[in-house]
Amino acid sequence: MTPLSDVELIQRLLTAALLGSIMGFERELRQKSAGLRTNILIAIGSALFTLMSYELAGEAPGAGAARRPDRRCESPAGVRGAS
């Protein structure tokens, strides 16, 4: 796996921010507790966590498992998203 260029990294983070803002805007319209800012921060944080795990794993032998983010860390964001 080749490392991501800076442009591609920024594109992925901006995409995460855009999708998070769409979800947050919808929640703001329905007057839910976690709104626009919260969803943008969660989306960017999740994207950073996933991208970082891919970058740190690199091409090491047996890196298949290391490329999968730790599910225990992601589950709280999923639970929050289900509310």
C-alpha positions as CSV (number, residue, x, y, z in Angstrom):
1,M,0.0,0.0,0.0
2,T,1.4,3.4,-1.0
3,P,1.2,6.2,1.5
4,L,-1.5,8.8,0.9
5,S,-0.5,12.1,-0.6
6,D,-1.3,15.3,1.3
7,V,-4.0,16.2,-1.2
8,E,-5.7,12.9,-0.9
9,L,-5.6,13.0,2.9
10,I,-7.1,16.5,2.9
11,Q,-9.8,15.3,0.4
12,R,-10.8,12.4,2.6
13,L,-10.9,14.6,5.7
14,L,-13.0,17.2,3.9
15,T,-15.3,14.5,2.7
16,A,-15.8,13.3,6.2
17,A,-16.5,16.8,7.4
18,L,-19.0,17.3,4.6
19,L,-20.9,14.1,5.4
20,G,-20.8,14.8,9.1
21,S,-22.2,18.3,8.5
22,I,-25.0,16.8,6.4
23,M,-25.9,14.5,9.3
24,G,-25.5,17.3,11.8
25,F,-27.6,19.7,9.9
26,E,-30.4,17.1,9.7
27,R,-30.2,16.6,13.5
28,E,-30.2,20.4,14.0
29,L,-33.5,20.6,12.0
30,R,-35.0,17.9,14.2
31,Q,-33.6,19.7,17.3
32,K,-31.7,16.7,18.6
33,S,-29.0,17.1,21.2
34,A,-25.9,16.3,19.1
35,G,-26.0,18.7,16.3
36,L,-23.8,20.1,13.5
37,R,-20.6,20.8,15.3
38,T,-20.6,17.5,17.2
39,N,-21.2,15.4,14.1
40,I,-18.5,17.2,12.2
41,L,-16.0,16.5,15.0
42,I,-17.0,12.9,15.2
43,A,-16.8,12.4,11.5
44,I,-13.3,14.0,11.3
45,G,-12.1,12.1,14.3
46,S,-13.3,8.7,12.9
47,A,-11.7,9.5,9.6
48,L,-8.4,10.4,11.2
49,F,-8.5,7.3,13.4
50,T,-9.1,5.1,10.3
51,L,-6.5,6.8,8.1
52,M,-3.9,6.7,10.9
53,S,-4.4,3.0,11.4
54,Y,-3.8,2.4,7.6
55,E,-0.8,4.6,7.6
56,L,0.8,3.1,10.7
57,A,0.3,-0.5,9.5
58,G,2.1,0.2,6.3
59,E,3.3,-2.9,4.5
60,A,4.4,-4.9,7.5
61,P,3.9,-8.7,7.3
62,G,0.6,-9.6,8.8
63,A,-0.6,-6.0,8.6
64,G,-4.1,-7.2,7.5
65,A,-5.3,-7.2,11.1
66,A,-3.4,-4.0,11.9
67,R,-5.2,-2.2,9.1
68,R,-8.6,-2.8,10.7
69,P,-9.3,-0.2,13.3
70,D,-9.9,-1.3,16.8
71,R,-13.7,-1.9,17.1
72,R,-13.7,-1.2,20.8
73,C,-12.7,2.4,20.1
74,E,-15.2,3.0,17.3
75,S,-18.3,1.5,19.1
76,P,-19.1,4.6,21.3
77,A,-19.4,6.8,18.2
78,G,-21.7,4.2,16.6
79,V,-23.9,4.1,19.8
80,R,-24.0,7.9,19.8
81,G,-25.0,7.9,16.1
82,A,-27.9,5.5,16.7
83,S,-29.6,8.0,19.1
